[in-house]
Amino acid sequence: MTKETEEAVMEELEKAQEQVASTEECQCEEQEQELNEEEQEKAETQELKEQVAQLQEQLLRNAAELENFKRRINEERMKETKYRAQSLIANIIPAIDNFERALATTVEDEATTTFLTGFKMIHTQLVEALTKEGVEVIETDGVLFDPTVHQAVMQEAVNDVESGIVLEELQKGYKLKDRVIRPAMVKVSE
């Protein structure tokens, strides 16, 4: 082999090595680019998964908030329906008191007795109408004083009666279902 041939072979070998190195660099760059694309896709996928999780959590919170709102509105409607007649009843109670005072009077003549009978019928109708609406008279006779339904206006020391017992009702008290409309005014033992 001559020197020229050797040089030509060396040149060809160098060219081949350069081509191999260049091909390897391209392949490495392609592989790196593919890896970068995969990493980007993974990052995007992870980000999308996190967004979906956040949206699902927000959806659950909103659904729970809506259910709570519906429940609150329903409870308010139930209370409104249950106590719809409260103000009317509070206004009618003094009229019933007046009827009872009129019925407690004693009369001698026939004409007044007839009027009293009419008053008694009206009183009975009013009391029945209130009872149908859920109005109850608060118990007072001999019961233990309860500040939630009784209003003590007098105290009296009485032998053989323990302390805190209602002795006398001075004015009737009324409840609408479970709500006190007017507490009963009472005299309590000391």
C-alpha positions in Angstrom: 0.0 0.0 0.0 1.3 3.2 -0.9 1.3 6.3 1.0 -1.4 7.9 -1.2 -3.6 4.9 -0.8 -3.0 4.9 2.9 -3.9 8.6 3.1 -7.0 8.0 1.0 -8.1 5.1 3.2 -7.4 7.3 6.3 -9.4 10.1 4.8 -12.2 7.7 4.1 -12.0 6.2 7.6 -12.1 9.7 9.1 -15.1 10.6 7.0 -16.8 7.4 8.0 -16.1 8.1 11.7 -17.4 11.6 11.3 -20.6 10.3 9.6 -21.0 7.7 12.5 -20.4 10.5 15.1 -22.8 12.8 13.3 -25.4 10.0 13.0 -25.0 9.2 16.7 -25.4 12.9 17.6 -28.5 13.1 15.6 -29.9 9.9 17.2 -29.0 11.3 20.6 -30.7 14.6 19.8 -33.7 12.8 18.5 -33.8 10.6 21.6 -33.4 13.7 23.9 -36.1 15.4 21.9 -38.4 12.4 22.3 -37.6 12.2 26.0 -38.4 16.0 26.4 -41.7 15.5 24.5 -42.6 12.5 26.7 -41.7 14.6 29.8 -43.8 17.5 28.5 -46.7 15.1 27.8 -46.4 13.6 31.3 -46.3 17.1 32.9 -49.3 18.2 30.8 -51.2 15.0 31.8 -50.3 15.5 35.4 -51.5 19.1 35.2 -54.7 18.0 33.6 -55.3 15.4 36.2 -54.8 17.9 39.0 -57.2 20.3 37.2 -59.8 17.5 37.0 -59.4 16.7 40.6 -59.8 20.3 41.6 -62.9 20.6 39.4 -64.4 17.4 40.9 -63.7 18.7 44.4 -65.3 22.1 43.6 -68.3 20.2 42.1 -68.7 18.2 45.3 -68.5 21.3 47.4 -71.1 23.1 45.2 -73.4 20.1 45.4 -73.1 20.0 49.2 -73.7 23.7 49.4 -76.8 23.4 47.2 -78.1 20.6 49.4 -77.6 22.6 52.5 -79.3 25.6 50.9 -82.3 23.4 49.9 -82.5 22.0 53.5 -82.4 25.4 55.0 -85.1 26.8 52.7 -87.2 23.7 53.4 -86.8 24.1 57.2 -87.7 27.8 57.0 -90.9 26.9 55.0 -91.8 24.3 57.5 -91.5 26.8 60.4 -93.4 29.4 58.4 -96.2 27.0 57.8 -96.1 25.7 61.4 -96.3 29.2 62.9 -98.2 31.0 60.2 -101.1 32.0 62.5 -98.9 33.1 65.4 -99.5 36.9 65.1 -103.3 36.4 64.5 -103.5 34.2 67.6 -101.6 36.7 69.7 -104.1 39.3 68.7 -107.2 37.1 69.3 -106.1 36.0 72.9 -107.0 39.3 74.5 -110.5 39.0 73.0 -110.9 35.5 74.5 -109.8 36.9 77.9 -112.5 39.5 77.6 -115.1 36.9 76.7 -114.1 34.8 79.7 -114.4 37.9 82.0 -117.9 38.5 80.6 -118.9 34.9 81.1 -117.7 35.0 84.7 -120.2 37.7 85.6 -123.4 36.8 87.3 -126.7 38.0 85.7 -130.2 38.2 87.1 -132.4 39.1 84.2 -133.5 37.0 81.2 -132.2 39.4 78.5 -128.7 39.5 79.8 -128.7 35.7 80.2 -129.6 35.4 76.5 -126.7 37.7 75.6 -124.4 35.7 77.9 -125.5 32.5 76.1 -124.5 34.1 72.8 -121.2 35.2 74.2 -120.6 31.6 75.5 -121.3 30.2 72.0 -118.9 32.7 70.3 -116.2 32.0 73.0 -116.6 28.2 72.4 -116.2 28.6 68.6 -113.1 30.8 69.0 -111.5 28.3 71.4 -112.3 25.4 69.0 -110.8 27.3 66.1 -107.6 28.0 68.0 -107.4 24.4 69.2 -107.6 23.3 65.5 -104.7 25.6 64.8 -102.6 23.9 67.5 -103.1 26.4 70.3 -103.0 24.9 73.8 -103.7 26.5 77.2 -100.6 26.2 79.5 -101.1 24.0 82.5 -100.9 25.8 85.8 -102.9 24.0 88.5 -100.5 22.6 91.1 -97.6 22.2 88.7 -94.0 23.0 89.3 -93.1 26.6 88.2 -91.5 26.6 84.8 -90.0 30.0 83.8 -90.2 29.0 80.1 -94.1 28.9 80.2 -95.0 30.7 83.5 -94.5 34.3 84.6 -94.4 34.6 88.4 -96.0 37.9 89.4 -96.6 37.0 93.1 -95.2 34.7 95.8 -96.9 33.5 98.8 -95.8 31.3 101.7 -98.2 28.4 102.2 -97.9 25.5 104.7 -97.9 22.0 103.3 -96.9 23.2 99.8 -93.3 22.9 98.7 -91.5 25.8 97.2 -91.9 26.5 93.5 -95.4 25.2 93.1 -98.0 27.3 91.2 -100.7 28.2 93.6 -103.0 30.3 91.4 -103.4 31.3 87.8 -103.9 35.1 87.4 -104.0 35.1 83.6 -104.1 32.1 81.2 -101.0 31.4 79.1 -101.1 29.9 75.5 -98.8 27.9 73.3 -98.9 27.4 69.6 -97.6 23.9 69.1 -94.3 24.1 70.9 -93.9 27.9 71.0 -95.1 30.0 73.8 -97.4 32.8 72.6 -98.1 34.3 76.0 -96.8 32.9 79.3 -99.2 32.2 82.1 -99.2 34.8 84.9 -99.1 32.9 88.2 -98.8 33.1 91.9 -96.0 30.8 93.2 -95.3 29.3 96.6 -92.2 30.4 98.5 
